[in-house]
């Protein structure tokens, strides 16, 4: 019989119990705070103006505040310290979220968001483990993933669902590396995002907004950089691609579609993944479930590759599947932005343009 000394078992048990309690508290607090912020957002006019209905956009604030509050308590009490560099990662993600909140309120230009996110990413990358070249690539990855998650927030519940699935996958990778503080942070974030999703499922009563979507993409992508720091570049890129496959596929689809149509990338339009699935006859809920299932499959492969349970060749199946989806959906006709937003047109697309 294997004997485990109490000096090892008790701290582990304490961390597990705190993780469960923290996640439960985060879910409850995020659900309550998101509900409370709905009316103030409507009164202040912080709404998504791209919709046929007024959707308040302070749901991301609830996720950010609860994530920082719950993990901050664990750090302050010493029950679940975040670890070296992880506290700075959370601060940088919160600053990016604050920049996104300003964009939700005053409509910042995209270049301001890109610059701010890139600077924050450059401040959190562990260059001593990644090297200069790897660090530059990591900054590019964090920026791309953050913007991809911003674009993924084009349908009720989609960014939140993919974010929860990805957070669990990233948390599993962190746990495999014995990064307990980072794993707790990601579990708390996943729980907070789940609490928000109670109000964001179609028809959404509150939205994630630029604040929440940038925070989600930044936190998840930078967490993966921390987890994979010290590994070879090729396998790291494979794991990161798997965990961000849905968001990246959506971004590639939009870039290709707008490039073929010779439309500016900055112009909004109903040409994202969920828009095209709706054109195939899926309901808003079904399109999110399909994309969530696709995200789960890709994330599972990424976790298995990271932990060594399967070879890197499995990533090719994820890449092939993502490419096939992009090619097939690229051929699905979508409405022009003018048709999709005109009140004179009866449109079955009740999802957001972006």
C-alpha positions in Angstrom: 0.0 0.0 0.0 1.4 3.4 -1.0 1.9 5.7 1.9 1.5 9.5 1.3 2.9 11.7 4.1 0.5 14.2 5.6 2.9 17.0 4.8 2.2 16.4 1.2 -1.4 15.3 1.3 -2.8 18.2 3.5 -1.6 21.1 1.3 -2.9 19.2 -1.8 -6.3 18.5 -0.2 -6.5 22.2 0.9 -5.8 23.4 -2.6 -8.4 21.1 -4.1 -11.1 22.1 -1.6 -10.3 25.8 -2.1 -10.5 25.3 -5.9 -14.0 23.8 -5.6 -15.2 26.5 -3.2 -13.6 29.3 -5.3 -15.2 28.0 -8.5 -18.6 27.7 -6.8 -18.4 31.2 -5.4 -17.3 32.6 -8.8 -20.2 31.0 -10.6 -22.7 32.4 -8.1 -21.2 35.8 -7.9 -20.8 36.2 -11.7 -24.5 35.2 -12.3 -25.7 37.7 -9.7 -23.4 40.5 -10.8 -24.3 40.1 -14.5 -28.0 40.3 -13.6 -27.4 43.4 -11.5 -25.4 45.2 -14.2 -28.0 44.8 -16.9 -30.2 47.7 -16.0 -27.4 50.2 -15.4 -25.9 49.3 -18.8 -29.3 49.9 -20.5 -29.7 53.3 -18.7 -26.2 54.4 -19.5 -26.6 53.3 -23.2 -23.7 50.8 -23.0 -25.4 48.5 -25.6 -24.5 46.6 -28.7 -25.7 48.9 -31.5 -25.4 46.2 -34.2 -28.5 44.3 -33.0 -32.2 44.7 -33.7 -32.6 44.9 -29.9 -30.7 46.7 -27.2 -28.3 44.3 -25.6 -26.4 45.6 -22.6 -22.6 45.0 -22.7 -21.5 44.9 -19.1 -21.5 41.1 -18.8 -17.7 41.1 -19.4 -17.3 43.4 -16.4 -19.0 40.8 -14.2 -16.6 38.1 -15.4 -13.5 40.2 -14.9 -14.4 41.6 -11.5 -15.4 38.2 -10.1 -12.3 36.4 -11.5 -10.0 39.0 -10.1 -11.9 39.2 -6.7 -12.0 35.4 -6.1 -8.4 34.7 -7.1 -7.2 37.8 -5.3 -8.7 36.4 -2.1 -6.8 33.2 -2.6 -3.6 35.1 -3.2 -4.1 37.5 -0.2 -4.9 34.7 2.3 -2.1 32.5 0.9 -4.5 29.5 0.5 -4.0 29.5 -3.3 -1.1 31.8 -4.4 -1.0 32.4 -8.1 2.7 31.8 -8.4 5.5 33.8 -10.1 4.4 35.8 -13.0 0.8 34.6 -12.9 -0.3 37.6 -10.8 1.2 39.9 -13.3 -0.6 38.0 -16.1 -3.9 38.6 -14.3 -3.2 42.3 -13.9 -2.3 42.7 -17.6 -5.5 40.8 -18.6 -7.5 43.2 -16.3 -5.9 46.2 -17.9 -6.8 44.9 -21.4 -10.3 44.4 -20.2 -10.4 48.0 -19.0 -9.3 49.1 -22.4 -12.1 47.0 -23.9 -14.6 48.6 -21.5 -13.6 52.0 -22.8 -14.2 50.7 -26.3 -17.7 49.5 -25.3 -18.5 52.9 -24.0 -16.8 55.3 -26.4 -16.0 53.2 -29.5 -12.2 53.2 -29.6 -10.5 52.7 -32.9 -9.2 49.1 -33.6 -5.6 50.2 -33.7 -5.8 51.5 -30.2 -7.1 48.1 -29.0 -4.4 46.3 -31.0 -1.6 48.5 -29.6 -2.8 48.2 -26.0 -3.2 44.5 -26.2 0.2 44.1 -27.8 1.9 46.1 -25.1 0.2 44.1 -22.4 1.2 40.9 -24.1 4.9 42.0 -24.4 4.9 42.7 -20.6 3.7 39.2 -19.6 5.8 36.9 -21.8 8.5 35.0 -19.8 11.4 35.8 -22.1 13.9 33.9 -20.0 12.1 30.7 -20.9 10.9 31.5 -24.4 13.9 33.4 -25.7 13.7 36.5 -27.8 12.3 34.9 -31.0 9.9 32.7 -29.1 8.8 35.7 -27.0 8.1 37.7 -30.1 6.0 34.8 -31.5 4.2 34.5 -28.2 3.3 38.2 -28.3 1.9 37.7 -31.8 -0.1 34.6 -30.6 -1.6 36.5 -27.6 -2.6 39.4 -29.8 -4.1 37.2 -32.5 -6.0 35.0 -30.0 -7.4 38.0 -28.2 -8.7 39.6 -31.4 -10.0 36.2 -32.6 -12.1 35.9 -29.4 -13.3 39.4 -29.9 -14.5 38.4 -33.3 -16.0 35.2 -31.9 -18.4 37.2 -29.8 -20.9 37.5 -32.8 -23.6 35.2 -31.5 -25.4 34.7 -28.2 -23.4 32.4 -25.9 -20.7 31.5 -28.5 -17.6 33.3 -27.1 -18.6 32.2 -23.5 -19.1 28.6 -24.5 -15.9 28.3 -26.4 -14.1 30.2 -23.6 -15.3 27.8 -20.9 -14.2 24.8 -22.9 -10.8 26.3 -23.6 -10.3 27.4 -20.0 -10.9 23.8 -18.8 -8.4 22.6 -21.4 -5.8 25.2 -20.5 -6.4 24.5 -16.8 -5.7 20.8 -17.4 -2.4 21.6 -19.1 -1.4 23.9 -16.2 -2.3 21.2 -13.7 -0.2 18.7 -15.7 2.8 21.1 -15.3 2.0 21.4 -11.5 1.1 25.1 -12.0 -1.5 25.0 -9.2 -2.0 28.8 -9.0 -2.6 29.1 -12.8 -4.9 26.0 -12.7 -7.0 27.6 -9.9 -7.1 30.9 -11.8 -8.4 29.2 -15.0 -11.0 27.2 -13.0 -12.3 30.3 -11.3 -12.4 32.1 -14.7 -14.3 29.2 -16.3 -16.8 29.2 -13.4 -17.3 33.0 -13.7 -17.8 32.7 -17.4 -20.4 29.9 -16.8 -22.3 32.1 -14.4 -22.4 34.8 -17.1 -23.6 32.3 -19.6 -26.8 31.9 -17.6 -27.8 35.3 -18.9 -26.1 35.1 -22.3 -27.7 32.0 -23.8 -30.1 32.9 -26.7 -31.9 35.2 -26.5 -29.2 36.9 -24.5 -30.1 39.4 -21.8 -26.6 40.7 -21.4 -23.5 40.5 -23.6 -19.8 39.9 -23.1 -18.7 43.0 -25.0 -15.2 44.0 -26.0 -14.2 44.1 -22.3 -15.1 40.4 -21.7 -14.1 39.0 -25.1 -10.6 40.6 -25.0 -10.1 39.5 -21.4 -11.1 36.0 -22.3 -8.8 35.7 -25.3 -5.9 37.4 -23.5 -6.1 35.4 -20.3 -6.4 32.0 -22.1 -3.7 32.7 -24.7 -1.2 34.1 -22.2 -1.9 31.2 -19.8 -1.0 28.8 -22.6 2.2 30.7 -23.2 3.1 30.3 -19.5 2.2 26.6 -19.6 4.2 25.8 -22.7 7.2 28.0 -21.9 10.4 25.9 -22.1 9.0 23.5 -24.6 10.1 23.3 -28.3 8.4 25.8 -30.6 6.7 23.2 -32.9 4.9 21.2 -30.3 3.9 24.4 -28.5 2.4 25.9 -31.6 0.5 22.6 -32.2 -1.0 22.6 -28.7 -1.9 26.3 -28.9 -3.5 25.9 -32.2 -5.8 23.1 -30.9 -6.9 25.1 -27.9 -7.7 28.1 -30.1 -8.9 26.2 -33.2 -12.5 27.5 -33.3 -11.7 31.2 -32.8 -8.8 31.0 -35.3 -11.0 29.2 -37.8 -13.6 32.0 -37.5 -10.9 34.7 -38.0 -9.5 32.9 -41.1 -13.0 32.5 -42.5 -13.8 36.2 -42.1 -10.5 37.3 -43.6 -10.9 35.1 -46.6 -14.6 36.0 -47.2 -13.9 39.7 -47.0 -10.8 39.4 -49.1 -12.7 37.6 -51.9 -15.6 40.1 -51.7 -13.0 42.9 -51.6 -14.5 44.4 -48.4 -12.6 46.1 -45.7 -11.7 43.9 -42.7 -12.9 46.7 -40.4 -16.5 46.7 -41.8 -18.8 44.5 -39.9 -20.9 41.8 -41.6 -22.8 38.6 -41.1 -20.1 36.4 -42.4 -18.8 34.6 -39.3 -19.1 30.9 -38.4 -22.5 31.1 -36.6 -24.0 33.3 -39.3 -23.2 30.7 -42.0 -24.4 27.8 -39.8 -27.7 29.7 -39.4 -28.0 29.9 -43.2 -27.8 26.1 -43.2 -30.9 26.0 -41.1 -29.5 25.6 -37.6 -31.1 27.5 -34.7 -29.0 30.0 -32.7 -28.7 27.4 -29.9 -27.8 24.6 -32.2 -25.1 26.6 -34.0 -23.5 27.3 -30.6 -23.7 23.7 -29.5 -22.1 22.6 -32.8 -19.2 25.0 -32.4 -18.9 24.2 -28.7 -18.6 20.5 -29.6 -16.0 21.3 -32.2 -14.0 23.3 -29.7 -14.2 20.5 -27.1 -12.8 18.0 -29.7 -9.9 20.3 -30.6 -9.1 21.2 -27.0 -9.2 17.5 -26.0 -6.6 16.7 -28.7 -4.5 19.6 -27.5 -4.5 18.4 -23.9 -3.7 14.9 -25.0 -0.7 16.1 -27.1 0.5 18.3 -24.2 0.4 15.5 -21.7 2.0 13.0 -24.1 -1.0 10.7 -24.4 -1.0 11.0 -28.1 1.5 12.1 -30.8 1.7 15.5 -32.5 0.3 14.0 -35.6 -3.2 14.1 -34.1 -3.0 17.9 -34.5 -3.2 17.4 -38.3 -6.7 16.0 -37.9 -7.7 19.2 -36.1 -6.1 21.3 -38.7 -7.7 19.3 -41.5 -11.1 19.5 -39.9 -10.8 23.3 -39.3 -9.7 23.8 -42.9 -12.6 21.7 -44.2 -15.1 23.7 -42.2 -13.7 27.0 -43.4 -13.8 25.9 -47.1 -17.3 24.5 -46.9 -18.8 27.5 -45.0 -17.0 29.9 -47.3 -19.3 28.7 -50.0 -22.4 29.5 -48.0 -24.0 32.8 -49.2 -24.6 35.4 -46.6 -26.5 38.6 -46.6 -24.8 41.9 -47.2 -24.3 44.1 -44.1 -26.9 46.6 -45.3 -29.5 43.8 -45.7 -28.7 42.3 -42.3 -29.0 45.6 -40.4 -31.9 47.2 -42.3 -35.2 47.2 -40.4 -37.0 46.9 -43.7 -35.7 43.4 -44.3 -37.1 40.4 -42.6 -33.9 38.4 -41.7 -33.6 35.0 -40.1 -30.2 36.0 -38.8 -30.8 37.2 -35.3 -27.2 37.0 -34.4 -24.7 39.8 -34.1 -22.5 41.1 -37.0 -18.9 41.7 -36.3 
